[in-house]
């Protein structure tokens, strides 16, 4: 396989600027969490959440603001390609980092399907819950059936749902097989699927320091990402995949193929 990702062996082992980045970024991140987050939560509470702000509601606008600012405070430049589908749509994306949800929330309000462990993560998990995240216990058929039902209801209500069909974060140089069962929600709600390609790096190349290492704790990865050099956080909204009866496997394969084509890497 020809990978477009940076190899860890080619990256410098010592970074003299890392302590300075911690010194500069950490106070702003803490300020955003302890001041910006309560403001966002207040805006999400009725009746404030429904106040029109341009084309958005206040709750959605504040969620986008908080999430986008949070990503930028970690040193990322958010770059958006293509246009997010409006209305009820299922977004399907490759999964690289715990920042993926915040990165996509910076573009619009989305009810994500995420692993149940995220609910216990500090700040990120709490905000994800407030944002309407649908939690899935991996390996549980009953949980998946409940997830599909909840996702279908959200889509029928005209909301957007986001999923990571790989079933977990990847290592950054492959896009694993997409699990097709969750696509049933788009079929049942009769809404389109929009593939979204995510990438963190420079010059269109994925930086392999972003994804979790094997058995790496959340806080260790967070600290590493916080001290990394600045890089781009890319969101590519791709052509939609229209729903077709009894075709969830085809929808999953087409979605993955479009993401692979955009990122330039696929199978191991």
DANOR-V469216 format. One record per residue. N is the residue number from 1. PSI is psi in whole degrees, -180 to 180 (none if undefined). BURIAL is # if it has 16 or more other C-alpha atoms within 10 Angstrom, else .. Layout:
BEGIN
N_PSI_BURIAL ; N_PSI_BURIAL
END
This chain:
BEGIN
1_136_. ; 2_107_. ; 3_140_# ; 4_4_# ; 5_152_# ; 6_139_# ; 7_137_. ; 8_-29_. ; 9_-25_. ; 10_-7_. ; 11_143_. ; 12_137_. ; 13_-32_. ; 14_138_. ; 15_103_. ; 16_-22_. ; 17_-10_. ; 18_-47_. ; 19_-37_. ; 20_-39_. ; 21_-42_# ; 22_-43_# ; 23_-39_. ; 24_-44_. ; 25_-39_# ; 26_-46_# ; 27_-37_. ; 28_-38_. ; 29_-45_# ; 30_-42_. ; 31_-42_. ; 32_-36_# ; 33_-48_# ; 34_-16_. ; 35_-50_. ; 36_-36_# ; 37_-47_# ; 38_-35_. ; 39_-41_. ; 40_-43_# ; 41_-41_# ; 42_-41_. ; 43_-24_# ; 44_-9_# ; 45_140_. ; 46_148_. ; 47_4_. ; 48_-35_. ; 49_-30_# ; 50_1_. ; 51_128_. ; 52_132_. ; 53_93_. ; 54_-125_. ; 55_-2_. ; 56_168_. ; 57_157_# ; 58_-43_# ; 59_-44_# ; 60_-41_# ; 61_-42_# ; 62_-36_# ; 63_-44_# ; 64_-43_# ; 65_-49_# ; 66_-45_# ; 67_-46_# ; 68_-42_# ; 69_-40_# ; 70_-46_# ; 71_-44_# ; 72_-34_# ; 73_-18_# ; 74_5_# ; 75_16_# ; 76_145_# ; 77_114_# ; 78_124_# ; 79_125_. ; 80_132_. ; 81_137_. ; 82_-172_. ; 83_134_. ; 84_134_# ; 85_135_# ; 86_163_. ; 87_-155_. ; 88_121_# ; 89_148_# ; 90_115_# ; 91_132_# ; 92_127_# ; 93_155_# ; 94_154_# ; 95_119_# ; 96_-33_# ; 97_161_# ; 98_-14_# ; 99_-10_# ; 100_-44_# ; 101_-45_# ; 102_-37_# ; 103_-45_# ; 104_-32_# ; 105_-23_# ; 106_-16_# ; 107_-37_# ; 108_164_# ; 109_128_# ; 110_135_# ; 111_110_# ; 112_150_# ; 113_123_# ; 114_160_# ; 115_148_# ; 116_-23_. ; 117_-30_. ; 118_-29_# ; 119_-27_# ; 120_-3_. ; 121_136_. ; 122_141_. ; 123_-64_. ; 124_-46_# ; 125_-41_# ; 126_-45_. ; 127_-37_# ; 128_-41_# ; 129_-44_# ; 130_-26_. ; 131_5_# ; 132_26_. ; 133_139_# ; 134_116_# ; 135_140_# ; 136_129_# ; 137_109_. ; 138_137_. ; 139_-3_. ; 140_116_. ; 141_-38_. ; 142_-40_. ; 143_-43_. ; 144_-40_# ; 145_-40_# ; 146_-38_. ; 147_-46_# ; 148_-41_# ; 149_-45_# ; 150_-43_# ; 151_-40_# ; 152_-44_# ; 153_-43_. ; 154_-43_# ; 155_-42_# ; 156_-24_# ; 157_2_. ; 158_12_. ; 159_166_# ; 160_142_# ; 161_137_# ; 162_137_# ; 163_156_# ; 164_92_# ; 165_-7_# ; 166_-20_# ; 167_5_# ; 168_172_. ; 169_142_# ; 170_-176_# ; 171_-7_# ; 172_-7_# ; 173_10_# ; 174_155_# ; 175_112_# ; 176_171_# ; 177_138_. ; 178_128_# ; 179_132_. ; 180_-19_# ; 181_-39_. ; 182_-22_# ; 183_-14_# ; 184_-31_# ; 185_-41_# ; 186_-38_# ; 187_-45_# ; 188_-36_# ; 189_-9_# ; 190_52_# ; 191_157_# ; 192_161_# ; 193_130_# ; 194_113_# ; 195_143_# ; 196_122_# ; 197_125_# ; 198_142_# ; 199_138_# ; 200_118_# ; 201_-153_# ; 202_143_. ; 203_39_. ; 204_20_. ; 205_134_# ; 206_133_# ; 207_120_# ; 208_-1_# ; 209_-8_# ; 210_-51_# ; 211_163_# ; 212_137_# ; 213_169_. ; 214_123_. ; 215_25_. ; 216_128_. ; 217_157_. ; 218_-48_. ; 219_-34_. ; 220_-44_. ; 221_-41_# ; 222_-46_# ; 223_-38_. ; 224_-44_. ; 225_-39_# ; 226_-32_# ; 227_-1_# ; 228_156_# ; 229_157_. ; 230_144_# ; 231_174_# ; 232_144_# ; 233_105_# ; 234_137_# ; 235_114_# ; 236_110_# ; 237_118_# ; 238_175_# ; 239_141_# ; 240_155_# ; 241_116_# ; 242_145_. ; 243_146_# ; 244_137_. ; 245_138_. ; 246_38_. ; 247_33_. ; 248_-33_# ; 249_-42_# ; 250_-40_. ; 251_-41_# ; 252_-44_# ; 253_-41_. ; 254_-41_# ; 255_-46_# ; 256_-42_# ; 257_-39_# ; 258_-36_# ; 259_-44_# ; 260_-43_# ; 261_-36_. ; 262_-42_. ; 263_-27_# ; 264_10_# ; 265_155_# ; 266_-101_# ; 267_154_. ; 268_none_.
END
